[in-house]
Amino acid sequence: MRLLHIQPDNAKLEVVVNGKPTSSYVRPAESASLEPAESDGRRAEAIPRLAGRTMDLTLYAVTRALDVVVGELWSSRKARRTAAGRWTRLESLIGHTADAGVFALSSGLVMWAWFYLPDRLPRAYNKWIREAAQVDGRLIEALRRVRRGDFVYGRETGQAPLLQSMCEDHGWPLEWGDPTKTIPIPCEMVHMGVGPSCELHAAGRFAKAFKFALATYLPLNILMRIRSPSGDAFVQAFRDAVRSSAFLGAFVSSFYYSVCLSRTRLGPRMVSYDTITPLMWDGGLCVGAGCALCGWSILIEAAKRRQEVAFFVAPRAAAALLPRRYESKASS
């Protein structure tokens, strides 16, 4: 990402890429112009303009257009095959789960980006996921360091203090945070004080996320029906809020439970540690399992709601595959 730093005291401008200055020039203090100055007979390189501010809107329009086109093509196919008596159960299943599949893929990409490429997501999105996940940032950082190759099991790389500080906070043995002594990171650390049971931890995560979501969804559903208030309307608002909250609770709990199952419970039993090592599981495979499975919790929602949520998340998933900012190319 490129940023423009302006220091008024000495009128110095710097182009910064990934936190490191790559070029700079000084203009006369009395001049208010941002035109590059002459230095040693050479004209300084102009600061490039950055584009990409309308990326989210563009991707939203593209995904909605694709939704309309694919929907029309699928409807035409269904009509033809139904009339010919050739419509199959598999095609019916695909039609009923297509929106869920779009959401599962999109949310998986977003969650992967949140773990390993947070700069690809809007700040508000990062913040909302962090609040819903309610996870210690030191665990996330440890997984990132494992993937980068900084945190290595069985080798002293100076990473022990990261998780040992977490052990001190929770009263756990300091050895749990030392990758040279404990392989892999115990699930109890991932559970953050709930205990060793992965199932109990998943249930607790569901309850926390459900409560978090209900505090948002219930007021919104009530406000949507307040213009035509009635007993039935408020009952339906409560039902919709509970359903959406259950979806988010299942999303969060299934993500955590999938991580636990893959890295310490089911994964090592299916594939030995000689084939897939603990470092490989914690280097991305366990997170990938959570990303792949958590999105299917959308099936809890009503069909119409599934479509709305899927095409709300899809543009953000597409944006995660692209740089948030890029150098604009002005035509001459």
C-alpha positions as CSV (number, residue, x, y, z in Angstrom):
1,M,0.0,0.0,0.0
2,R,1.3,3.5,-0.8
3,L,0.8,6.4,1.5
4,L,1.7,10.0,1.2
5,H,3.4,11.5,4.3
6,I,3.6,15.3,4.5
7,Q,5.8,16.9,7.2
8,P,4.9,20.6,7.3
9,D,7.9,21.7,9.4
10,N,10.3,21.0,6.7
11,A,7.9,20.6,3.8
12,K,9.2,17.0,3.2
13,L,7.0,14.6,1.2
14,E,7.6,10.8,1.3
15,V,6.0,7.9,-0.6
16,V,5.8,5.0,1.9
17,V,5.3,1.4,0.7
18,N,4.5,-1.2,3.3
19,G,5.7,1.1,6.1
20,K,9.1,1.9,4.3
21,P,9.9,5.2,2.6
22,T,10.8,4.7,-1.0
23,S,11.2,8.2,-2.4
24,S,11.1,11.7,-1.1
25,Y,11.8,15.3,-2.1
26,V,11.8,18.7,-0.5
27,R,9.9,21.7,-1.8
28,P,10.6,25.3,-0.8
29,A,8.8,26.2,2.4
30,E,7.3,29.3,1.0
31,S,5.6,27.4,-1.8
32,A,2.2,25.8,-1.2
33,S,2.3,23.8,-4.4
34,L,2.7,20.1,-4.5
35,E,4.6,20.2,-7.8
36,P,7.9,18.3,-7.6
37,A,10.9,20.6,-7.2
38,E,14.2,20.7,-9.1
39,S,17.2,19.2,-7.3
40,D,20.7,19.0,-8.7
41,G,19.5,19.7,-12.2
42,R,17.1,16.8,-12.1
43,R,13.4,16.9,-11.7
44,A,12.1,14.8,-8.8
45,E,9.8,11.9,-9.4
46,A,6.1,13.0,-9.2
47,I,4.0,11.5,-6.4
48,P,1.6,9.0,-8.0
49,R,-2.1,9.4,-7.5
50,L,-3.8,6.4,-5.9
51,A,-7.1,4.9,-7.1
52,G,-9.4,2.2,-5.8
53,R,-11.9,4.1,-3.6
54,T,-14.9,2.9,-5.5
55,M,-13.8,-0.8,-5.5
56,D,-16.4,-2.0,-3.1
57,L,-19.2,-0.3,-5.0
58,T,-17.9,-1.7,-8.3
59,L,-17.6,-5.2,-7.0
60,Y,-21.1,-5.0,-5.5
61,A,-22.5,-4.0,-8.8
62,V,-20.7,-6.8,-10.6
63,T,-21.8,-9.5,-8.2
64,R,-25.4,-8.4,-8.3
65,A,-25.3,-8.4,-12.1
66,L,-23.8,-11.9,-12.1
67,D,-26.5,-13.0,-9.7
68,V,-29.2,-11.7,-12.1
69,V,-27.6,-13.3,-15.2
70,V,-26.9,-16.7,-13.5
71,G,-30.4,-16.7,-12.0
72,E,-32.1,-16.2,-15.3
73,L,-30.0,-18.9,-17.0
74,W,-30.8,-21.3,-14.2
75,S,-34.5,-20.5,-14.3
76,S,-34.6,-21.1,-18.1
77,R,-32.8,-24.4,-17.7
78,K,-35.1,-25.5,-14.9
79,A,-38.2,-24.7,-17.0
80,R,-36.9,-26.6,-20.0
81,R,-35.9,-29.7,-18.1
82,T,-39.0,-29.7,-15.9
83,A,-41.2,-29.5,-19.0
84,A,-39.3,-32.5,-20.5
85,G,-39.5,-34.4,-17.2
86,R,-35.8,-34.5,-16.8
87,W,-35.3,-32.3,-13.7
88,T,-33.3,-34.3,-11.2
89,R,-33.0,-34.3,-7.4
90,L,-29.3,-33.3,-7.7
91,E,-30.3,-30.2,-9.7
92,S,-33.0,-29.4,-7.2
93,L,-30.4,-29.7,-4.4
94,I,-28.0,-27.4,-6.2
95,G,-30.7,-24.8,-6.7
96,H,-31.6,-24.8,-3.0
97,T,-28.0,-24.7,-1.7
98,A,-26.5,-22.3,-4.3
99,D,-26.8,-19.2,-2.1
100,A,-25.4,-21.1,0.8
101,G,-22.5,-22.2,-1.3
102,V,-21.8,-18.7,-2.4
103,F,-21.8,-17.5,1.2
104,A,-19.7,-20.4,2.4
105,L,-17.0,-19.7,-0.2
106,S,-17.2,-15.9,0.4
107,S,-17.1,-16.1,4.2
108,G,-14.3,-18.5,4.0
109,L,-12.2,-16.1,2.0
110,V,-13.1,-13.3,4.3
111,M,-12.1,-15.3,7.4
112,W,-8.8,-16.4,5.8
113,A,-8.1,-12.7,5.0
114,W,-8.9,-11.7,8.5
115,F,-6.3,-14.1,9.9
116,Y,-3.5,-13.7,7.4
117,L,-4.3,-10.7,5.2
118,P,-6.1,-8.2,7.4
119,D,-5.1,-5.2,5.2
120,R,-7.3,-6.6,2.4
121,L,-10.4,-6.0,4.5
122,P,-12.0,-2.7,5.4
123,R,-11.2,-1.5,9.0
124,A,-14.8,-1.7,10.0
125,Y,-15.1,-5.3,8.8
126,N,-11.9,-6.2,10.7
127,K,-13.3,-4.6,13.9
128,W,-16.7,-6.3,13.6
129,I,-15.1,-9.8,13.1
130,R,-12.7,-9.2,16.0
131,E,-15.6,-8.2,18.3
132,A,-17.7,-11.2,17.2
133,A,-14.8,-13.7,17.5
134,Q,-13.8,-12.5,21.0
135,V,-10.3,-14.1,20.7
136,D,-7.0,-13.1,22.3
137,G,-5.0,-11.2,19.8
138,R,-1.8,-13.1,20.9
139,L,-3.3,-16.4,19.6
140,I,-4.0,-14.8,16.2
141,E,-0.4,-13.4,16.1
142,A,1.0,-16.8,17.0
143,L,-0.8,-18.5,14.1
144,R,0.4,-15.7,11.8
145,R,4.0,-16.3,13.0
146,V,3.7,-20.0,12.5
147,R,2.6,-19.4,8.9
148,R,5.4,-17.0,8.3
149,G,7.9,-19.5,9.7
150,D,8.9,-17.4,12.7
151,F,7.2,-19.6,15.3
152,V,8.6,-23.2,14.8
153,Y,7.9,-26.2,17.0
154,G,11.0,-27.8,18.4
155,R,13.3,-24.9,17.6
156,E,14.3,-21.9,19.6
157,T,13.3,-18.8,17.6
158,G,12.7,-16.4,20.4
159,Q,8.9,-16.6,20.1
160,A,8.1,-18.1,23.6
161,P,7.3,-14.8,25.3
162,L,4.3,-14.2,23.0
163,L,2.2,-17.0,24.4
164,Q,3.9,-17.2,27.8
165,S,2.4,-13.8,28.6
166,M,-1.0,-15.3,27.9
167,C,-0.1,-18.3,30.2
168,E,0.7,-15.8,33.0
169,D,-2.6,-14.0,32.5
170,H,-4.6,-17.3,32.7
171,G,-2.5,-19.1,35.3
172,W,-1.4,-21.9,32.9
173,P,2.1,-23.5,32.9
174,L,4.6,-21.4,31.1
175,E,5.8,-24.4,29.2
176,W,2.5,-24.3,27.2
177,G,3.7,-21.1,25.5
178,D,7.1,-22.4,24.6
179,P,7.2,-24.1,21.2
180,T,10.4,-25.9,22.1
181,K,8.7,-27.7,25.0
182,T,5.0,-28.1,24.0
183,I,4.0,-29.4,20.6
184,P,1.4,-28.3,19.5
185,I,-0.2,-25.4,21.3
186,P,-2.7,-27.0,23.7
187,C,-6.3,-26.6,22.7
188,E,-7.0,-25.3,26.2
189,M,-5.2,-22.2,25.3
190,V,-7.4,-21.8,22.3
191,H,-10.4,-22.3,24.6
192,M,-9.1,-19.3,26.6
193,G,-10.0,-20.5,30.1
194,V,-13.1,-22.6,29.4
195,G,-11.2,-25.9,30.0
196,P,-9.9,-28.8,28.0
197,S,-13.2,-29.8,26.4
198,C,-13.5,-28.7,22.8
199,E,-17.3,-29.4,22.9
200,L,-17.8,-27.3,25.9
201,H,-15.8,-24.5,24.4
202,A,-17.8,-24.7,21.2
203,A,-21.1,-24.5,23.2
204,G,-19.7,-21.5,25.1
205,R,-18.7,-19.8,21.8
206,F,-22.2,-20.3,20.5
207,A,-23.8,-18.7,23.6
208,K,-21.4,-15.7,23.5
209,A,-21.9,-15.0,19.7
210,F,-25.7,-15.6,20.0
211,K,-25.9,-12.9,22.8
212,F,-23.7,-10.6,20.8
213,A,-25.8,-10.9,17.7
214,L,-29.2,-10.7,19.5
215,A,-28.2,-7.3,20.9
216,T,-27.9,-6.1,17.3
217,Y,-30.6,-8.0,15.4
218,L,-33.5,-7.7,17.9
219,P,-33.6,-3.8,17.9
220,L,-33.1,-3.8,14.1
221,N,-36.0,-6.2,13.5
222,I,-38.3,-4.3,15.8
223,L,-37.5,-1.0,14.1
224,M,-38.3,-2.5,10.7
225,R,-41.8,-3.4,11.9
226,I,-42.5,-0.4,14.1
227,R,-44.3,1.5,11.3
228,S,-47.0,-1.2,11.3
229,P,-47.0,-2.4,14.9
230,S,-48.9,-5.4,15.9
231,G,-48.5,-8.4,18.2
232,D,-47.8,-10.7,15.3
233,A,-45.3,-8.3,13.8
234,F,-43.3,-8.2,17.1
235,V,-43.4,-11.9,17.5
236,Q,-42.1,-12.3,14.0
237,A,-39.4,-9.8,14.7
238,F,-38.3,-11.8,17.7
239,R,-38.3,-15.0,15.7
240,D,-36.2,-13.5,12.9
241,A,-33.7,-12.0,15.4
242,V,-33.3,-15.3,17.2
243,R,-32.8,-17.2,13.9
244,S,-30.2,-14.7,12.7
245,S,-28.5,-14.8,16.1
246,A,-28.4,-18.6,16.0
247,F,-26.8,-18.4,12.6
248,L,-24.0,-16.2,13.8
249,G,-23.6,-18.3,16.9
250,A,-23.3,-21.5,14.8
251,F,-20.9,-19.6,12.5
252,V,-18.5,-18.7,15.3
253,S,-18.7,-22.0,17.2
254,S,-18.4,-24.2,14.1
255,F,-15.2,-22.3,13.1
256,Y,-13.6,-22.8,16.5
257,Y,-14.7,-26.5,16.7
258,S,-13.4,-27.2,13.2
259,V,-10.0,-25.7,14.2
260,C,-9.9,-28.0,17.3
261,L,-11.1,-31.1,15.4
262,S,-8.5,-30.7,12.6
263,R,-5.4,-29.8,14.6
264,T,-5.7,-32.2,17.6
265,R,-8.8,-34.4,17.5
266,L,-9.9,-35.7,14.1
267,G,-7.1,-34.6,11.9
268,P,-4.2,-36.5,13.5
269,R,-6.3,-39.7,13.6
270,M,-7.1,-39.5,9.9
271,V,-3.6,-38.4,8.8
272,S,-0.6,-39.2,11.1
273,Y,1.8,-36.5,12.3
274,D,4.5,-38.1,10.1
275,T,2.5,-37.0,7.1
276,I,1.0,-33.7,8.3
277,T,3.0,-32.3,11.1
278,P,1.6,-30.1,13.9
279,L,3.4,-27.2,12.4
280,M,1.5,-27.8,9.1
281,W,-1.8,-27.9,10.9
282,D,-1.1,-24.7,12.8
283,G,0.5,-23.1,9.8
284,G,-2.8,-22.7,8.0
285,L,-4.5,-26.1,7.6
286,C,-6.6,-25.8,10.8
287,V,-7.6,-22.3,10.0
288,G,-8.5,-23.5,6.5
289,A,-10.7,-26.2,7.9
290,G,-12.6,-23.6,10.0
291,C,-12.9,-21.3,6.9
292,A,-14.3,-24.1,4.8
293,L,-16.9,-25.3,7.2
294,C,-18.2,-22.3,9.2
295,G,-20.1,-20.7,6.3
296,W,-22.5,-23.6,5.9
297,S,-24.2,-22.4,9.1
298,I,-26.1,-20.0,6.8
299,L,-28.5,-22.9,6.2
300,I,-30.1,-21.9,9.5
301,E,-31.4,-18.8,7.9
302,A,-34.5,-18.6,5.7
303,A,-33.9,-19.0,1.9
304,K,-34.5,-15.3,1.2
305,R,-32.3,-14.2,3.9
306,R,-29.5,-16.6,2.7
307,Q,-29.5,-14.8,-0.6
308,E,-29.3,-11.4,0.9
309,V,-26.4,-12.3,3.2
310,A,-24.5,-14.2,0.5
311,F,-24.5,-11.3,-1.9
312,F,-23.6,-8.9,0.9
313,V,-20.5,-10.8,1.7
314,A,-19.5,-11.8,-1.8
315,P,-18.2,-8.4,-2.9
316,R,-16.1,-8.2,0.2
317,A,-14.6,-11.6,-0.5
318,A,-13.8,-10.5,-4.0
319,A,-12.2,-7.3,-2.6
320,A,-10.0,-9.5,-0.4
321,L,-8.5,-11.0,-3.5
322,L,-7.5,-7.5,-4.8
323,P,-5.3,-4.7,-3.4
324,R,-7.3,-2.1,-1.5
325,R,-5.4,0.7,-3.3
326,Y,-3.5,0.8,-6.5
327,E,-1.7,3.4,-8.7
328,S,-4.1,5.1,-11.0
329,K,-3.2,5.3,-14.7
330,A,-4.4,8.6,-16.1
331,S,-4.9,8.6,-19.8
332,S,-3.1,11.4,-21.6
